[in-house]
């Protein structure tokens, strides 16, 4: 079995990168930096015609979109214990959080750093960014409230959702939110995750930090 993750340093592909480290199977990293627009290169578009990072290839099978990639990895490698196995209700909750993370939280952050996706006129970027800043803070508050009485996103078990939320914490730091003061439960969650070897290895490989 050959596994390859198409990623960009510091992007949401950090989540499946961490998950693959947790799984422990050999895999190859293939770097396509979004900062260099390498995700729109002919080579990458042959893998994912949508041009979005990440993409995961297992032998000849390719899957895109973070919720699908994370759920696929969780179910494909059950021995890693990263995906609910007790009931359909637990799995539904996991998928619910993955979907919300992708279609709401990620989109709110995109308003801050990719306003061109929402409006064509640069004069309106400021309004998109202002809206995005409010929307992203609302999402961070939702995560904070969720984690106040939980060790991990799904309770007592580290799952594929947690590294996705670590991405959002890091992005909050990059966007200069007062993460430690306003979101103490989320900060404790991020600190706990950063103690995991899988996280430390992914951050070192990508040359990034959660705290800068």
Backbone torsions as a table, in degrees:
resi	resn	phi	psi	omega
1	UNK	NA	127.9	178.4
2	UNK	-112.2	126.3	-178.2
3	UNK	-118.5	134.0	176.8
4	UNK	-136.3	134.4	175.1
5	UNK	-111.2	122.3	174.6
6	UNK	-90.0	118.8	-169.3
7	UNK	-139.1	167.0	170.3
8	UNK	-131.2	130.8	-175.7
9	UNK	-55.2	129.3	176.5
10	UNK	81.0	-2.2	179.2
11	UNK	-85.8	-174.6	179.5
12	UNK	-66.2	-11.5	175.5
13	UNK	-66.0	-11.6	174.8
14	UNK	-58.4	-34.4	-178.2
15	UNK	-61.9	-55.6	177.4
16	UNK	-66.1	-26.7	175.1
17	UNK	-60.2	-47.2	177.9
18	UNK	-62.9	-43.8	-179.0
19	UNK	-61.5	-41.9	178.1
20	UNK	-63.5	-37.9	174.7
21	UNK	-62.0	-39.4	178.8
22	UNK	-64.4	-39.9	-177.8
23	UNK	-65.1	-41.0	174.7
24	UNK	88.9	0.9	175.1
25	UNK	-79.1	147.5	176.7
26	UNK	-60.7	138.3	176.4
27	UNK	-149.1	159.4	179.8
28	UNK	-108.6	138.1	173.6
29	UNK	-98.8	130.0	177.2
30	UNK	-120.5	110.6	-170.1
31	UNK	-85.9	125.1	173.4
32	UNK	-134.6	94.4	-172.0
33	UNK	-69.9	125.3	176.4
34	UNK	-69.2	-27.3	178.0
35	UNK	-63.3	-30.4	177.9
36	UNK	-96.6	4.6	-177.7
37	UNK	59.3	27.8	178.2
38	UNK	-67.8	-19.2	177.1
39	UNK	-70.5	-9.6	175.3
40	UNK	-107.2	12.3	177.1
41	UNK	-71.7	159.3	179.3
42	UNK	-59.8	-37.7	-178.5
43	UNK	-64.0	-44.6	-178.3
44	UNK	-75.3	-37.2	179.7
45	UNK	-63.3	-22.9	174.9
46	UNK	-69.8	-24.3	177.1
47	UNK	-88.4	-48.2	-180.0
48	UNK	-133.9	97.4	-177.5
49	UNK	-60.0	-18.1	177.6
50	UNK	-74.1	-20.7	177.0
51	UNK	81.3	10.2	-178.5
52	UNK	-98.5	145.4	172.1
53	UNK	-96.8	140.8	5.9
54	UNK	-96.6	175.5	166.4
55	UNK	-138.1	147.3	179.7
56	UNK	-121.9	132.5	176.5
57	UNK	-120.6	124.6	174.5
58	UNK	-120.1	107.9	-170.0
59	UNK	55.3	-116.9	-179.1
60	UNK	-100.4	4.8	-177.7
61	UNK	-95.3	128.6	-179.3
62	UNK	-119.7	132.0	176.0
63	UNK	-129.3	141.3	179.5
64	UNK	-123.8	173.8	-177.8
65	UNK	75.1	122.0	-172.7
66	UNK	-54.8	-45.7	179.7
67	UNK	-57.4	-41.4	179.9
68	UNK	-68.4	-42.3	-179.7
69	UNK	-63.0	-47.0	-176.6
70	UNK	-66.7	-42.5	178.2
71	UNK	-66.1	-40.7	178.3
72	UNK	-59.7	-47.8	-179.6
73	UNK	-63.5	-41.0	179.9
74	UNK	-61.5	-40.9	-178.8
75	UNK	-81.9	-31.9	-177.6
76	UNK	-70.5	-28.1	-177.7
77	UNK	-126.2	69.6	-174.1
78	UNK	-63.5	-25.7	-177.5
79	UNK	-65.7	-19.0	178.5
80	UNK	-74.8	-16.1	177.4
81	UNK	66.7	35.2	-176.0
82	UNK	-103.2	4.2	-173.1
83	UNK	-142.7	140.1	-178.1
84	UNK	-58.4	135.8	180.0
85	UNK	-126.9	-3.3	-173.4
86	UNK	-80.2	-36.7	-174.4
87	UNK	-159.7	160.9	177.1
88	UNK	-66.3	-29.1	179.0
89	UNK	-65.8	-41.5	178.7
90	UNK	-65.2	-40.2	178.4
91	UNK	-65.3	-40.9	179.0
92	UNK	-60.9	-40.4	178.5
93	UNK	-64.4	-40.5	177.5
94	UNK	-61.4	-47.0	179.6
95	UNK	-64.9	-35.8	177.5
96	UNK	-59.8	-47.4	-179.2
97	UNK	-68.1	-37.7	177.2
98	UNK	-63.9	-43.2	-179.9
99	UNK	-64.2	-46.7	179.1
100	UNK	-61.8	-40.9	179.2
101	UNK	-59.7	-40.1	-176.9
102	UNK	-79.9	-47.0	-171.4
103	UNK	-91.0	-8.4	179.2
104	UNK	-121.6	-57.3	-176.6
105	UNK	-66.5	-49.8	-178.6
106	UNK	-61.9	-39.9	-179.7
107	UNK	-65.4	-39.2	178.0
108	UNK	-61.4	-42.1	178.9
109	UNK	-67.5	-35.5	178.3
110	UNK	-60.2	-31.0	176.0
111	UNK	-60.5	-34.6	-179.2
112	UNK	-72.6	-43.2	-170.4
113	UNK	-112.1	-9.2	177.7
114	UNK	-135.4	55.7	-176.5
115	UNK	-62.6	-22.9	179.6
116	UNK	-64.6	-16.6	176.4
117	UNK	-73.2	-17.8	-171.6
118	UNK	-109.5	-31.1	178.5
119	UNK	-141.3	150.6	-179.0
120	UNK	-91.7	-23.3	-176.9
121	UNK	-88.5	119.5	-177.8
122	UNK	-61.8	-25.5	178.9
123	UNK	-63.4	-22.1	-179.3
124	UNK	-95.0	-1.1	179.8
125	UNK	-57.0	-40.5	-175.4
126	UNK	-60.4	-35.8	-179.3
127	UNK	-73.1	-37.3	177.1
128	UNK	-64.8	-43.2	179.8
129	UNK	-65.1	-40.7	178.7
130	UNK	-62.7	-43.5	176.8
131	UNK	-63.7	-42.0	179.9
132	UNK	-63.5	-38.7	179.6
133	UNK	-63.2	-41.7	177.5
134	UNK	-67.3	-43.3	-178.8
135	UNK	-65.0	-40.8	-178.3
136	UNK	-68.7	-39.4	177.4
137	UNK	-62.9	-37.6	176.5
138	UNK	-61.6	-41.1	178.8
139	UNK	-67.0	-41.5	177.6
140	UNK	-61.6	-37.8	177.7
141	UNK	-65.3	-39.1	177.5
142	UNK	-62.6	-42.7	178.5
143	UNK	-65.8	-42.7	177.4
144	UNK	-56.3	-48.5	-179.8
145	UNK	-62.8	-38.5	-178.8
146	UNK	-65.3	-35.7	-174.0
147	UNK	-89.1	-4.6	-176.4
148	UNK	-61.3	-33.6	-179.1
149	UNK	-121.6	26.5	178.8
150	UNK	-137.8	143.4	175.3
151	UNK	-74.2	-44.2	178.1
152	UNK	-124.3	176.8	-176.0
153	UNK	-60.6	-32.5	-179.5
154	UNK	-108.8	20.0	176.7
155	UNK	111.2	-116.0	-175.1
156	UNK	-96.7	1.4	-174.4
157	UNK	-116.6	126.6	171.2
158	UNK	-67.2	125.5	-178.5
159	UNK	-130.8	-177.9	-179.3
160	UNK	-64.9	-16.3	178.9
161	UNK	-72.2	-37.6	-171.2
162	UNK	-60.9	-44.9	177.1
163	UNK	-66.5	-27.3	174.7
164	UNK	-64.6	-41.2	178.7
165	UNK	-70.3	-28.5	174.9
166	UNK	-63.9	-37.5	174.6
167	UNK	-56.5	-45.2	-177.7
168	UNK	-67.9	-35.0	176.6
169	UNK	-63.8	-46.5	179.7
170	UNK	-60.1	-42.0	178.6
171	UNK	-64.8	-35.2	175.9
172	UNK	-62.0	-39.4	175.5
173	UNK	-63.7	-44.7	179.7
174	UNK	-61.5	-34.4	-178.4
175	UNK	-86.0	5.0	173.7
176	UNK	68.2	30.6	167.3
177	UNK	-73.5	152.5	177.6
178	UNK	-82.9	75.5	-169.7
179	UNK	-64.7	-44.3	-174.9
180	UNK	-66.9	-37.9	-177.4
181	UNK	-80.6	-44.7	-173.6
182	UNK	-84.0	-24.6	-173.9
183	UNK	-131.3	66.3	-176.0
184	UNK	-65.2	-37.7	179.2
185	UNK	-68.1	-40.8	177.3
186	UNK	-64.9	-38.9	177.9
187	UNK	-63.4	-43.3	178.0
188	UNK	-61.9	-38.5	177.6
189	UNK	-63.1	-45.4	-179.7
190	UNK	-64.5	-42.0	179.2
191	UNK	-62.4	-41.4	179.4
192	UNK	-64.0	-43.8	179.8
193	UNK	-63.9	-36.2	-177.8
194	UNK	-70.3	-7.6	174.0
195	UNK	-84.6	-12.2	-178.1
196	UNK	-78.5	134.0	178.2
197	UNK	-55.8	-35.5	-179.7
198	UNK	-61.6	-37.8	179.4
199	UNK	-73.6	-46.3	-180.0
200	UNK	-59.0	-41.3	-179.9
201	UNK	-65.6	-43.8	-179.5
202	UNK	-64.5	-43.5	179.7
203	UNK	-62.4	-44.0	-179.8
204	UNK	-64.6	-42.3	-180.0
205	UNK	-63.0	-40.6	-178.8
206	UNK	-83.5	-9.6	178.5
207	UNK	70.6	38.0	-176.9
208	UNK	-130.8	168.8	177.0
209	UNK	-132.8	151.9	175.2
210	UNK	-76.7	-25.9	-165.2
211	UNK	-100.3	5.5	-179.4
212	UNK	-112.0	NA	NA
